[in-house]
Amino acid sequence: MLENPHIWHCGSFYYEQTRPLVVGILNVTPDSFSDGGLFFEPTQALRHAHAMLEAGASIIEVGGESTRPGAQELVLEEELTRVLPLVKALVSQGACVSIDSRRVQVVKACLDEGASIINDVTGFTDPAMRQLALESKAGCVIMHMQGTPQTMQDKPYYADVVSEVSEFLLAQAKLLVNSGINRKRICLDVGPGFGKNHEHNLQLLKNTAHFAQLGTPPFLLMAAWSRKQFIGTITGESVAARRVVGSVAAALYAAQQGAGVLRVHDVGPTVEALKVLEALR
């Protein structure tokens, strides 16, 4: 668990906890790798979001575009149609909402509806996204991705994956800080499965403690290993929805190594496991 309280400023939400925050993933896509579109219908999506909040999620992350390997880019209007009603509904009910999108137009629309966090899979490489972050008070998740969802798994290569991912995350974090964004709003994500093969992912997870110490003082680290193919390769489970135990194990390892945010599909089991881990401190 975390030796010192981690702090994250996300709009009107201020988190200071010794137990990692749990972010519940809400995919409103018909082709998600993890849940097969189970929550594509708005009523089902809201019901699932409420269940995750009741199970202990501090944040709900809404994503309307699949970024699985080989996924085709979604039409802008369709992404807005999928995410905006859910963001608006959840915010009206007092939830802290993160928007998972690489489109400035989508992020701006969601921030206007009250979203508190921007999770950008392109790592704020778009100057317009950095400017939008500067103009808001939202938390900012900088994720590393090699290539695009269409190309990222076409023979990903690194001379040193830990070093190269570290350099990218620190460079992007410094860009945000130098633009005037408080470092306490920033969270880093190594991007499991986004332009990485199994060995790359293994090295990144093994080096969680290293990534949790990036920056002076260190930036907050997110662990987003939930239901990934990486987990399935280790456990032999080909069905993403059945990778619960392996995902919780990865989340607990990351928590022990200093990750301050756990982005997960299975909120209840993760929160229960964290409580046991905390009791053993």
Secondary structure, 3 states (H helix, E strand, C coil): CCCCCEEEEECCEEEEECCCEEEEEEECCCCCCCCCCCCCCHHHHHHHHHHHHHCCCCEEEEECCCCCCCCCCCCHHHHHHHHHHHHHHHHHCCCEEEEECCCHHHHHHHHHCCCCEEEECCCCCCHHHHHHHHHCCCEEEEECCCCCCCCCCCCCCCCCHHHHHHHHHHHHHHHHHHHCCCHHHEEEECCCCCCCCHHHHHHHHHCHHHHCCCCCCCCEEEECCCCCHHHHHHHCCCCHHHCHHHHHHHHHHHHHCCCCEEEECCHHHHHHHHHHHHHCC
